[in-house]
C-alpha cells in the first residue's frame, strides 16, 4: 500500500513556497502537496478544510505568526 503524507505549505513568500515545492518533488515522493497558503488567514482556512498530515509553516508572516495557525487549528 502506497500511502502519501498529505502536506500544506504556508508561507507569505512565493519564492520560498516554490523552492520547497521543488525540493519536495525531487527528494520526497512520499509527500503529496495538497494545498498552499500565503497568509495566516488563508493557512487557517486551508488546514481546517484539508486536515493535512504535515505542515510546512513559516513563522513570521505579513499578517501574523505561523504559531497562530497552530493555535487556531489544533484542538486538544
N, C-alpha and C positions, 0 to 999 in steps of 0.2 A: 504494500500500500504506500502510495506516494503522497503524504500529507504535507502541504505547504504551510509555512509560517506566514500568516496574514499580517502585513505591516502598513503603517501610515507614517509619512514624513510630515512633520510640522516645523516649518522654518520660514521666516519672513524674507529670506534672501533666495531668489530664484536660482542663482548660480550654485549655492550650497545644495539646494534640492537636486539640481541637475547632476552635480558631481556624485552625490550619494546614490542617485538612481543608476548612474553608470557603474559605480563600484558594486552595487548590489547585483546588477545584470552580469557583471564579469565574474564576481567571486562568490556569490551567494545564490545559487539557483534554487535553493530550498525556500527562499524568501519571495513571497508574492506581494508586490506593492499594490494595495487595493485603493489607496487614495493619497492625496497630499493636500496640505493646507498651508496658507501663507500668513496666518494670524492666530492669536489665542482664540478669538471668537469662532473662526471657521474650523480651528482644530478641535474645539469642544464639540461642535456640531458633527464633525466627521467621526470622532471617537464614539459619540453616542449613537450615530447611525450605523457604523460598520462593526463596532465591537472587535477591534484588532487584537491579535496575539502580542504584537510588538509595536512600540512607538519609537521613532527617531525624533527626538524633541529638542528644539533649540531652547536655550534657557532665557536669553534676553531678546525680546522681540519688540517691535514698534508699539504694539498695543498692550504690552504687559510682559509677564514672565511665563515660561513654559510650565512652571510648577502650578500655575493657575489652572492649566488644562487638567493636570492630575487631580488637583483639589476638587474640581467640578465633576470629574468623570469616574473616579474610583470610589466605590461605595463599599464600606467595610461591613 
